[in-house]
Amino acid sequence: MGSQTLATKYRPKTFEDGLVEQDYVKVILENQIKNNDVKNSYIFTRTCRNG
């Protein structure tokens, strides 16, 4: 096996593993995957605690 970056090695495998208190993001991404309408990039912002 070749070298693997830490970001790839520890990347969440499911939305449940990686999204905490971000249910709206999960719904948006699941619907776009379901409809085969995935975009090149996303910007999710909130009034506070974004990052």
C-alpha positions in Angstrom: 0.0 0.0 0.0 1.3 3.5 -0.9 1.5 6.5 1.3 -1.7 8.0 2.5 -2.4 11.5 3.7 -3.8 12.0 7.2 -6.8 13.8 5.7 -7.6 10.8 3.6 -6.9 8.2 6.3 -9.1 9.9 9.0 -11.8 11.2 6.7 -15.3 10.3 7.9 -16.8 7.4 5.9 -20.5 8.5 6.4 -22.4 11.7 6.9 -23.2 10.5 10.5 -19.5 10.3 11.3 -18.6 13.7 10.1 -21.6 16.1 10.5 -22.3 17.2 14.0 -25.3 19.5 14.6 -25.5 20.2 10.8 -28.6 18.3 9.8 -29.4 20.9 7.1 -26.1 20.1 5.3 -26.8 16.4 5.5 -30.2 16.9 3.9 -28.9 19.1 1.1 -26.0 16.7 0.2 -28.2 13.5 0.4 -30.8 15.1 -1.8 -28.2 16.1 -4.4 -26.6 12.7 -4.4 -30.0 11.1 -4.7 -30.9 13.3 -7.7 -27.4 12.9 -9.3 -26.9 16.7 -9.1 -23.6 17.1 -7.2 -21.9 20.4 -7.6 -18.2 21.2 -7.9 -18.0 23.1 -4.7 -20.2 24.2 -1.7 -20.1 27.1 0.7 -22.0 26.6 3.9 -22.1 29.6 6.2 -23.9 30.5 9.4 -24.1 33.6 11.5 -21.8 32.1 14.1 -19.6 29.0 14.6 -18.8 28.4 11.0 -15.6 26.9 9.9 
